């Protein structure tokens, strides 16, 4: 889910509409939606724990290679020379809305 607050733009019809929402209310609503989105995403990612998935690894970051599954889930795994390679991994845990995994070979 992508959450953003509406900001009136000068010259648009929306900018002159009545009943504009106060900025504090927009901030509170955005915060609640982001919390809900993160909760839902974590629950979705948790379903991958102990599952095997294929990952296209793209780059090394802090000793881990980072890549994406076919459905764009971010996965981190330790390995050598994984850049631009597709490898099968087993997911071991969710960590900050990303998955940590181990290589299968």
C-alpha positions as CSV (number, residue, x, y, z in Angstrom):
1,X,0.0,0.0,0.0
2,X,1.3,3.5,-0.9
3,X,0.1,6.2,1.5
4,X,0.4,9.9,0.8
5,X,-1.4,13.0,2.1
6,X,-3.3,15.2,-0.3
7,X,-1.8,18.7,-0.7
8,X,-3.7,21.4,-2.4
9,X,-2.1,22.8,-5.5
10,X,-2.6,26.3,-6.5
11,X,-4.8,26.7,-9.5
12,X,-6.5,23.3,-9.2
13,X,-10.3,22.9,-8.5
14,X,-9.4,20.7,-5.5
15,X,-7.5,23.5,-3.9
16,X,-10.6,25.7,-3.6
17,X,-13.0,23.0,-2.5
18,X,-14.7,23.5,0.8
19,X,-14.3,21.2,3.8
20,X,-10.5,20.7,3.5
21,X,-9.1,18.3,6.0
22,X,-6.8,19.7,8.7
23,X,-3.1,18.8,8.3
24,X,-3.0,17.2,11.8
25,X,-5.9,14.9,10.9
26,X,-4.2,13.9,7.6
27,X,-1.0,13.1,9.5
28,X,-2.9,10.9,12.0
29,X,-4.7,9.1,9.3
30,X,-1.5,8.5,7.3
31,X,0.2,7.2,10.4
32,X,-2.6,4.7,11.0
33,X,-2.7,3.5,7.4
34,X,1.1,3.0,7.3
35,X,0.9,1.0,10.6
36,X,-1.8,-1.2,9.1
37,X,0.1,-1.6,5.8
38,X,3.2,-2.7,7.7
39,X,1.2,-5.1,9.9
40,X,-0.4,-6.6,6.8
41,X,2.9,-6.9,4.9
42,X,4.6,-8.6,7.9
43,X,1.8,-11.1,8.1
44,X,2.1,-11.8,4.3
45,X,5.9,-12.2,4.6
46,X,5.6,-14.5,7.6
47,X,3.9,-17.0,5.4
48,X,7.2,-17.5,3.5
49,X,9.1,-18.7,6.5
50,X,10.5,-22.2,5.9
51,X,9.5,-22.0,2.3
52,X,11.8,-22.3,-0.7
53,X,11.8,-19.5,-3.3
54,X,13.9,-18.3,-6.2
55,X,15.6,-15.0,-5.9
56,X,17.3,-12.7,-8.4
57,X,20.2,-11.3,-6.5
58,X,21.2,-7.8,-7.4
59,X,23.8,-6.3,-5.1
60,X,25.8,-6.9,-1.9
61,X,25.0,-4.8,1.1
62,X,26.6,-5.2,4.6
63,X,27.8,-8.7,3.9
64,X,24.5,-9.9,2.5
65,X,23.3,-10.2,-1.1
66,X,20.0,-8.5,-1.6
67,X,17.5,-9.5,-4.3
68,X,13.9,-10.0,-5.2
69,X,11.5,-13.0,-5.6
70,X,9.3,-13.2,-8.7
71,X,6.7,-11.2,-6.8
72,X,9.1,-8.5,-5.7
73,X,9.7,-9.5,-2.1
74,X,13.1,-8.3,-0.9
75,X,15.4,-11.2,0.2
76,X,18.8,-11.1,1.9
77,X,21.2,-14.0,2.0
78,X,24.9,-14.6,2.6
79,X,26.9,-16.0,-0.3
80,X,29.7,-15.4,-2.8
81,X,29.3,-13.8,-6.2
82,X,25.5,-13.9,-6.3
83,X,25.1,-10.6,-8.2
84,X,22.8,-11.0,-11.2
85,X,22.2,-14.7,-10.4
86,X,19.0,-16.5,-9.7
87,X,19.3,-18.9,-6.8
88,X,16.9,-21.0,-4.7
89,X,16.8,-20.1,-1.0
90,X,15.0,-21.2,2.1
91,X,13.4,-18.3,4.0
92,X,14.4,-18.4,7.7
93,X,12.8,-15.2,9.0
94,X,11.2,-11.8,8.4
95,X,13.3,-8.8,9.3
96,X,12.1,-5.2,8.9
97,X,9.7,-6.1,6.1
98,X,12.4,-8.1,4.2
99,X,13.1,-11.8,4.3
100,X,16.4,-13.4,5.5
101,X,17.2,-16.7,3.8
102,X,19.9,-19.3,3.3
103,X,21.1,-20.6,-0.1
104,X,20.0,-24.1,-0.9
105,X,23.2,-25.3,-2.5
